[in-house]
Amino acid sequence: MILLLANIKQLLTFRGPSGPRAGRAQGEIGLVKNAAVLMKNGRVTAAGKEREVLRHPLAKKARVVEANGIVLPAFVDSHTHAVFAEPRLRDFSLRTQGVSYAGIRARGGGIISSVKAVRRQAPANMVSQLLERAERFLECGTATIEVKTGYGLDKKSELKMLEAVRAAASRTRLEMVPTLLAAHAVPPEFKGDSGKYLRYVLDEIVPAVVAGDLAQFADIFCERGYFTPEESRSYLNACLRRGLVPKIHAEQLSNYGGAWVGVKTGAVSADHLDYALPRDIRDLRRGGVVATLLPVSNFFLGLSRYPDARAFIAGCVPVALATDFNPGTAPCWNMQMVLSAACTHMKMTPEEALCAATINGAHALGAGDWTGTIEPGKQADLAVFDASDYRELCYYFGANLNKLTIKKGKTAYRKRDLIA
Ligand SMILES: [Zn+2]
Protein backbone atom coordinates (compact mmCIF):
# COMPACT_ATOMS: atom_id res chain seq x y z
CA MET A 1 0.00 0.00 0.00
CA ILE A 2 1.41 3.34 -1.09
CA LEU A 3 -0.01 6.52 0.37
CA LEU A 4 0.84 10.15 -0.40
CA LEU A 5 -0.17 12.73 2.16
CA ALA A 6 -0.11 15.94 0.13
CA ASN A 7 -0.92 19.61 0.57
CA ILE A 8 0.62 19.89 4.05
CA LYS A 9 0.86 23.51 5.16
CA GLN A 10 3.47 22.75 7.80
CA LEU A 11 5.22 19.43 8.37
CA LEU A 12 7.06 18.91 11.65
CA THR A 13 9.53 16.10 11.00
CA PHE A 14 11.64 16.26 14.20
CA ARG A 15 14.44 14.95 12.06
CA GLY A 16 17.68 15.04 13.99
CA PRO A 17 20.25 12.95 15.77
CA SER A 18 19.21 9.59 17.18
CA GLY A 19 18.51 9.67 20.88
CA PRO A 20 16.28 11.90 22.97
CA ARG A 21 16.46 15.66 22.41
CA ALA A 22 17.81 17.76 25.25
CA GLY A 23 18.70 21.38 25.88
CA ARG A 24 18.53 23.53 22.78
CA ALA A 25 17.79 20.49 20.58
CA GLN A 26 14.51 20.05 22.45
CA GLY A 27 13.25 23.13 20.57
CA GLU A 28 14.16 21.91 17.07
CA ILE A 29 11.13 20.75 15.13
CA GLY A 30 12.42 20.14 11.58
CA LEU A 31 9.79 22.39 10.00
CA VAL A 32 9.01 22.05 6.27
CA LYS A 33 6.36 24.24 4.63
CA ASN A 34 4.29 23.12 1.61
CA ALA A 35 5.23 19.54 2.26
CA ALA A 36 4.20 15.97 1.51
CA VAL A 37 4.85 12.55 3.01
CA LEU A 38 5.08 9.37 0.97
CA MET A 39 4.49 6.06 2.76
CA LYS A 40 4.81 2.46 1.69
CA ASN A 41 4.03 -0.71 3.65
CA GLY A 42 3.67 1.15 6.91
CA ARG A 43 6.92 3.09 6.65
CA VAL A 44 7.88 6.57 5.53
CA THR A 45 9.55 6.55 2.12
CA ALA A 46 10.00 10.27 1.63
CA ALA A 47 9.10 13.40 3.57
CA GLY A 48 9.85 17.02 2.69
CA LYS A 49 8.97 19.72 0.20
CA GLU A 50 5.96 18.57 -1.84
CA ARG A 51 7.57 19.29 -5.20
CA GLU A 52 10.52 17.07 -4.25
CA VAL A 53 8.44 14.25 -2.81
CA LEU A 54 6.30 14.26 -5.99
CA ARG A 55 9.43 13.46 -8.01
CA HIS A 56 9.83 10.14 -6.19
CA PRO A 57 9.06 7.24 -8.60
CA LEU A 58 6.49 5.76 -6.19
CA ALA A 59 4.53 9.02 -5.95
CA LYS A 60 2.62 8.37 -9.16
CA LYS A 61 1.34 5.02 -7.90
CA ALA A 62 0.21 6.33 -4.53
CA ARG A 63 -3.27 6.91 -3.22
CA VAL A 64 -3.38 10.64 -2.48
CA VAL A 65 -4.85 12.12 0.68
CA GLU A 66 -5.06 15.90 0.94
CA ALA A 67 -3.89 16.98 4.38
CA ASN A 68 -4.88 20.63 4.10
CA GLY A 69 -3.53 21.22 7.58
CA ILE A 70 -0.42 20.60 9.62
CA VAL A 71 1.23 17.22 10.09
CA LEU A 72 3.43 15.93 12.88
CA PRO A 73 4.44 12.56 14.28
CA ALA A 74 1.47 11.01 16.08
CA PHE A 75 1.76 11.66 19.80
CA VAL A 76 3.50 9.05 21.95
CA ASP A 77 1.87 9.07 25.39
CA SER A 78 4.49 7.38 27.53
CA HIS A 79 2.69 7.37 30.90
CA THR A 80 -0.93 6.23 31.32
CA HIS A 81 -2.96 4.18 33.75
CA ALA A 82 -5.56 3.51 31.05
CA VAL A 83 -6.92 0.28 32.55
CA PHE A 84 -9.33 1.12 35.34
CA ALA A 85 -12.88 0.08 36.06
CA GLU A 86 -14.62 3.29 37.11
CA PRO A 87 -14.10 7.04 37.17
CA ARG A 88 -13.68 8.40 40.73
CA LEU A 89 -16.58 10.83 40.63
CA ARG A 90 -17.26 10.71 44.36
CA ASP A 91 -13.64 11.63 45.12
CA PHE A 92 -13.94 14.46 42.62
CA SER A 93 -17.05 15.90 44.27
CA LEU A 94 -15.47 15.61 47.72
CA ARG A 95 -12.39 17.43 46.52
CA THR A 96 -14.49 20.30 45.18
CA GLN A 97 -15.83 20.59 48.73
CA GLY A 98 -12.31 20.94 50.09
CA VAL A 99 -11.82 17.40 51.41
CA SER A 100 -8.12 16.45 51.45
CA TYR A 101 -6.70 13.31 49.84
CA ALA A 102 -6.28 11.76 53.30
CA GLY A 103 -9.92 12.61 54.01
CA ILE A 104 -11.01 11.04 50.74
CA ARG A 105 -9.03 7.90 51.61
CA ALA A 106 -10.64 7.77 55.04
CA ARG A 107 -14.04 7.75 53.32
CA GLY A 108 -13.12 4.76 51.17
CA GLY A 109 -11.95 6.66 48.08
CA GLY A 110 -8.51 6.98 46.51
CA ILE A 111 -6.43 4.30 44.86
CA ILE A 112 -7.79 1.44 46.98
CA SER A 113 -11.29 2.12 45.64
CA SER A 114 -9.89 1.68 42.12
CA VAL A 115 -8.24 -1.55 43.26
CA LYS A 116 -11.52 -2.95 44.59
CA ALA A 117 -13.31 -2.08 41.35
CA VAL A 118 -10.61 -3.67 39.15
CA ARG A 119 -10.57 -6.85 41.23
CA ARG A 120 -14.35 -7.16 40.72
CA GLN A 121 -14.33 -6.37 37.01
CA ALA A 122 -14.95 -9.10 34.41
CA PRO A 123 -12.07 -9.47 31.92
CA ALA A 124 -14.28 -9.01 28.85
CA ASN A 125 -15.64 -5.78 30.27
CA MET A 126 -12.10 -4.56 30.94
CA VAL A 127 -11.13 -5.23 27.31
CA SER A 128 -14.14 -3.48 25.80
CA GLN A 129 -13.63 -0.47 28.06
CA LEU A 130 -9.99 -0.23 27.05
CA LEU A 131 -10.96 -0.43 23.38
CA GLU A 132 -13.34 2.51 23.81
CA ARG A 133 -10.53 4.48 25.43
CA ALA A 134 -8.17 3.51 22.62
CA GLU A 135 -10.52 5.19 20.15
CA ARG A 136 -10.38 8.39 22.18
CA PHE A 137 -6.60 8.46 22.14
CA LEU A 138 -6.57 7.91 18.38
CA GLU A 139 -9.20 10.60 17.91
CA CYS A 140 -6.86 13.12 19.57
CA GLY A 141 -3.81 12.23 17.46
CA THR A 142 -2.09 9.73 19.76
CA ALA A 143 -1.01 6.47 18.11
CA THR A 144 1.16 4.90 20.84
CA ILE A 145 0.50 4.75 24.56
CA GLU A 146 2.11 3.09 27.51
CA VAL A 147 -0.38 1.33 29.80
CA LYS A 148 0.40 0.55 33.42
CA THR A 149 -1.17 -1.97 35.73
CA GLY A 150 -1.29 -1.10 39.42
CA TYR A 151 -4.99 -1.27 40.29
CA GLY A 152 -4.91 -5.03 40.80
CA LEU A 153 -2.14 -5.44 43.39
CA ASP A 154 -2.53 -9.22 43.46
CA LYS A 155 -1.42 -11.85 41.01
CA LYS A 156 -4.81 -12.58 39.50
CA SER A 157 -5.82 -8.96 38.99
CA GLU A 158 -2.43 -7.66 37.79
CA LEU A 159 -2.34 -10.45 35.19
CA LYS A 160 -5.97 -9.75 34.27
CA MET A 161 -4.98 -6.15 33.50
CA LEU A 162 -1.99 -7.16 31.36
CA GLU A 163 -4.03 -9.76 29.51
CA ALA A 164 -6.70 -7.13 28.85
CA VAL A 165 -4.04 -4.86 27.34
CA ARG A 166 -2.86 -7.69 25.10
CA ALA A 167 -6.40 -8.60 24.02
CA ALA A 168 -7.34 -4.99 23.32
CA ALA A 169 -4.09 -4.29 21.47
CA SER A 170 -4.91 -7.02 18.96
CA ARG A 171 -8.18 -5.25 18.10
CA THR A 172 -7.15 -1.61 17.71
CA ARG A 173 -4.61 0.33 15.66
CA LEU A 174 -3.49 2.10 18.84
CA GLU A 175 -0.17 0.61 19.91
CA MET A 176 -0.19 -0.19 23.62
CA VAL A 177 3.06 -0.78 25.49
CA PRO A 178 2.45 -2.62 28.79
CA THR A 179 4.16 -1.78 32.09
CA LEU A 180 3.89 -3.79 35.28
CA LEU A 181 3.14 -1.38 38.13
CA ALA A 182 2.27 -3.95 40.77
CA ALA A 183 4.42 -1.78 43.07
CA HIS A 184 1.90 1.09 42.90
CA ALA A 185 0.81 0.80 46.54
CA VAL A 186 0.78 -1.78 49.32
CA PRO A 187 -2.58 -3.60 49.15
CA PRO A 188 -4.71 -4.04 52.31
CA GLU A 189 -3.66 -7.71 52.64
CA PHE A 190 -0.05 -6.60 53.22
CA LYS A 191 -0.84 -3.43 55.13
CA GLY A 192 2.25 -1.91 56.73
CA ASP A 193 4.65 -4.45 55.23
CA SER A 194 5.90 -3.09 51.92
CA GLY A 195 8.94 -5.41 51.98
CA LYS A 196 6.80 -8.51 52.26
CA TYR A 197 4.54 -7.28 49.46
CA LEU A 198 7.49 -6.63 47.12
CA ARG A 199 8.80 -10.14 47.81
CA TYR A 200 5.36 -11.47 46.89
CA VAL A 201 5.40 -9.43 43.66
CA LEU A 202 8.88 -10.72 42.76
CA ASP A 203 8.12 -14.34 43.68
CA GLU A 204 4.58 -14.62 42.32
CA ILE A 205 3.69 -11.91 39.82
CA VAL A 206 6.92 -11.07 37.99
CA PRO A 207 7.69 -14.69 36.95
CA ALA A 208 4.20 -15.08 35.46
CA VAL A 209 4.48 -11.73 33.65
CA VAL A 210 7.88 -12.70 32.22
CA ALA A 211 6.75 -16.21 31.25
CA GLY A 212 3.76 -14.77 29.38
CA ASP A 213 5.81 -11.93 27.88
CA LEU A 214 3.08 -9.63 29.15
CA ALA A 215 5.04 -6.47 29.99
CA GLN A 216 8.02 -4.56 28.70
CA PHE A 217 8.66 -2.30 31.70
CA ALA A 218 8.49 -2.46 35.49
CA ASP A 219 7.54 0.66 37.43
CA ILE A 220 7.36 1.54 41.12
CA PHE A 221 5.87 4.39 43.17
CA CYS A 222 8.87 5.59 45.17
CA GLU A 223 7.31 7.82 47.81
CA ARG A 224 6.94 8.21 51.56
CA GLY A 225 4.30 5.79 52.79
CA TYR A 226 4.61 3.68 49.63
CA PHE A 227 8.06 2.28 48.73
CA THR A 228 11.45 3.55 49.93
CA PRO A 229 14.37 4.34 47.60
CA GLU A 230 16.22 1.25 48.90
CA GLU A 231 13.21 -1.00 48.24
CA SER A 232 12.68 0.62 44.84
CA ARG A 233 16.30 0.09 43.85
CA SER A 234 16.46 -3.58 44.74
CA TYR A 235 13.00 -4.24 43.27
CA LEU A 236 13.80 -2.58 39.94
CA ASN A 237 17.16 -4.32 39.75
CA ALA A 238 15.46 -7.68 40.33
CA CYS A 239 12.93 -6.86 37.59
CA LEU A 240 15.73 -5.81 35.24
CA ARG A 241 17.52 -9.14 35.78
CA ARG A 242 14.31 -10.79 34.59
CA GLY A 243 14.09 -8.62 31.48
CA LEU A 244 11.69 -5.87 32.59
CA VAL A 245 13.20 -2.44 31.93
CA PRO A 246 12.83 0.01 34.85
CA LYS A 247 10.68 3.13 34.98
CA ILE A 248 9.96 5.03 38.16
CA HIS A 249 7.39 7.39 39.71
CA ALA A 250 9.88 9.78 41.31
CA GLU A 251 9.78 12.93 43.45
CA GLN A 252 6.05 13.39 42.89
CA LEU A 253 4.87 14.39 46.37
CA SER A 254 8.23 15.09 48.02
CA ASN A 255 11.94 14.88 47.31
CA TYR A 256 12.63 11.30 48.31
CA GLY A 257 15.38 9.86 46.14
CA GLY A 258 13.43 8.28 43.28
CA ALA A 259 15.36 10.13 40.56
CA TRP A 260 18.63 8.77 41.94
CA VAL A 261 17.15 5.24 41.97
CA GLY A 262 16.14 5.72 38.34
CA VAL A 263 19.73 6.59 37.43
CA LYS A 264 21.21 3.72 39.45
CA THR A 265 18.89 1.13 37.89
CA GLY A 266 19.24 2.41 34.31
CA ALA A 267 15.59 3.45 34.11
CA VAL A 268 14.41 4.57 30.68
CA SER A 269 12.43 7.38 32.34
CA ALA A 270 11.77 9.01 35.69
CA ASP A 271 8.26 10.38 35.88
CA HIS A 272 6.49 13.30 37.64
CA LEU A 273 9.57 14.93 39.28
CA ASP A 274 7.59 17.81 40.80
CA TYR A 275 10.05 17.98 43.71
CA ALA A 276 13.29 17.27 41.83
CA LEU A 277 16.31 19.24 43.06
CA PRO A 278 19.28 20.52 41.03
CA ARG A 279 21.31 17.45 42.08
CA ASP A 280 18.55 15.18 40.67
CA ILE A 281 18.72 17.05 37.38
CA ARG A 282 22.49 16.54 37.25
CA ASP A 283 22.08 12.83 38.03
CA LEU A 284 19.37 12.34 35.39
CA ARG A 285 21.53 14.00 32.75
CA ARG A 286 24.52 11.85 33.60
CA GLY A 287 22.35 8.73 33.65
CA GLY A 288 20.70 9.49 30.29
CA VAL A 289 17.24 9.20 31.86
CA VAL A 290 14.27 10.91 30.19
CA ALA A 291 12.29 13.19 32.54
CA THR A 292 8.60 12.58 31.90
CA LEU A 293 6.49 15.47 33.17
CA LEU A 294 2.74 15.16 33.70
CA PRO A 295 1.31 18.68 34.13
CA VAL A 296 -2.33 17.71 33.54
CA SER A 297 -2.41 15.96 36.93
CA ASN A 298 -1.26 19.19 38.62
CA PHE A 299 -3.91 21.05 36.63
CA PHE A 300 -6.68 18.64 37.59
CA LEU A 301 -5.73 18.72 41.27
CA GLY A 302 -5.67 22.52 41.16
CA LEU A 303 -2.08 22.65 42.38
CA SER A 304 -0.10 25.86 42.06
CA ARG A 305 3.18 23.97 41.88
CA TYR A 306 4.27 22.34 38.61
CA PRO A 307 7.45 20.45 37.69
CA ASP A 308 10.23 22.87 36.75
CA ALA A 309 10.47 22.03 33.06
CA ARG A 310 12.81 24.95 32.40
CA ALA A 311 15.34 23.62 34.89
CA PHE A 312 15.38 20.21 33.17
CA ILE A 313 15.81 21.78 29.73
CA ALA A 314 18.53 24.13 31.02
CA GLY A 315 20.20 21.11 32.64
CA CYS A 316 20.18 19.21 29.30
CA VAL A 317 17.81 16.49 30.51
CA PRO A 318 15.43 15.39 27.74
CA VAL A 319 11.85 16.19 28.72
CA ALA A 320 8.88 14.07 27.65
CA LEU A 321 5.24 14.96 28.23
CA ALA A 322 2.46 12.46 28.90
CA THR A 323 -1.16 12.56 30.04
CA ASP A 324 -0.89 10.32 33.13
CA PHE A 325 -4.46 9.32 32.13
CA ASN A 326 -5.98 7.81 35.29
CA PRO A 327 -9.22 8.04 37.27
CA GLY A 328 -7.82 9.78 40.36
CA THR A 329 -5.57 12.62 39.25
CA ALA A 330 -5.69 12.96 35.45
CA PRO A 331 -8.88 11.91 33.67
CA CYS A 332 -7.56 13.28 30.35
CA TRP A 333 -6.47 11.40 27.24
CA ASN A 334 -5.96 14.46 25.02
CA MET A 335 -2.26 15.24 24.55
CA GLN A 336 -3.23 18.66 23.17
CA MET A 337 -4.42 19.57 26.68
CA VAL A 338 -1.01 18.49 28.01
CA LEU A 339 0.69 20.76 25.46
CA SER A 340 -1.41 23.67 26.69
CA ALA A 341 -0.63 22.98 30.36
CA ALA A 342 3.07 22.58 29.57
CA CYS A 343 3.27 25.94 27.82
CA THR A 344 1.00 27.84 30.19
CA HIS A 345 2.10 26.43 33.53
CA MET A 346 5.66 25.18 32.91
CA LYS A 347 6.71 27.82 30.36
CA MET A 348 7.84 25.32 27.77
CA THR A 349 7.87 26.78 24.27
CA PRO A 350 5.43 25.22 21.78
CA GLU A 351 8.42 23.72 19.97
CA GLU A 352 9.79 22.09 23.15
CA ALA A 353 6.36 20.82 24.16
CA LEU A 354 5.70 19.24 20.75
CA CYS A 355 9.11 17.56 20.82
CA ALA A 356 8.31 16.26 24.32
CA ALA A 357 5.01 14.76 23.16
CA THR A 358 6.48 13.01 20.12
CA ILE A 359 10.13 11.96 19.79
CA ASN A 360 11.02 12.32 23.47
CA GLY A 361 7.88 10.42 24.44
CA ALA A 362 9.01 7.68 22.07
CA HIS A 363 12.41 7.56 23.78
CA ALA A 364 10.69 7.35 27.16
CA LEU A 365 9.34 4.03 25.83
CA GLY A 366 12.58 2.91 24.22
CA ALA A 367 10.80 3.32 20.87
CA GLY A 368 12.61 6.36 19.48
CA ASP A 369 14.33 4.39 16.76
CA TRP A 370 11.08 3.55 14.96
CA THR A 371 8.48 6.17 15.91
CA GLY A 372 8.27 9.82 17.03
CA THR A 373 9.76 11.46 13.92
CA ILE A 374 8.74 11.61 10.26
CA GLU A 375 11.70 10.49 8.17
CA PRO A 376 12.51 7.76 5.65
CA GLY A 377 12.65 4.28 7.15
CA LYS A 378 10.62 5.11 10.23
CA GLN A 379 7.17 3.78 11.00
CA ALA A 380 4.49 5.93 9.34
CA ASP A 381 2.83 7.13 12.55
CA LEU A 382 1.49 10.62 12.00
CA ALA A 383 -1.40 12.93 12.69
CA VAL A 384 -3.05 15.69 10.67
CA PHE A 385 -4.42 18.74 12.45
CA ASP A 386 -6.92 21.29 11.26
CA ALA A 387 -4.64 24.31 11.69
CA SER A 388 -2.47 26.68 9.68
CA ASP A 389 0.32 27.01 12.22
CA TYR A 390 1.65 24.30 14.54
CA ARG A 391 1.51 26.67 17.53
CA GLU A 392 -2.29 26.50 17.38
CA LEU A 393 -2.00 23.03 18.94
CA CYS A 394 -0.61 24.57 22.11
CA TYR A 395 -2.67 27.76 21.94
CA TYR A 396 -6.24 26.48 21.71
CA PHE A 397 -7.03 24.41 24.76
CA GLY A 398 -9.78 22.03 25.68
CA ALA A 399 -10.10 21.41 21.96
CA ASN A 400 -9.26 18.62 19.57
CA LEU A 401 -7.83 19.86 16.27
CA ASN A 402 -6.92 16.38 15.04
CA LYS A 403 -8.69 15.18 11.91
CA LEU A 404 -6.67 12.16 10.79
CA THR A 405 -4.43 9.72 12.64
CA ILE A 406 -2.26 7.29 10.69
CA LYS A 407 -0.60 4.31 12.38
CA LYS A 408 1.88 2.16 10.46
CA GLY A 409 0.67 3.73 7.21
CA LYS A 410 -3.00 2.94 7.84
CA THR A 411 -5.88 5.18 8.83
CA ALA A 412 -6.49 4.71 12.55
CA TYR A 413 -8.90 7.62 12.96
CA ARG A 414 -10.59 9.95 10.53
CA LYS A 415 -12.89 12.79 11.48
CA ARG A 416 -16.19 12.43 9.74
CA ASP A 417 -17.36 15.35 7.67
CA LEU A 418 -20.41 16.92 9.18
CA ILE A 419 -21.89 17.44 5.73
CA ALA A 420 -21.59 14.45 3.44
ZN1 LIG B 1 1.42 7.50 37.12
Residues whose N, C-alpha, C, O or C-beta is under 5 A from the ligand:
A	BS01	ZN	none
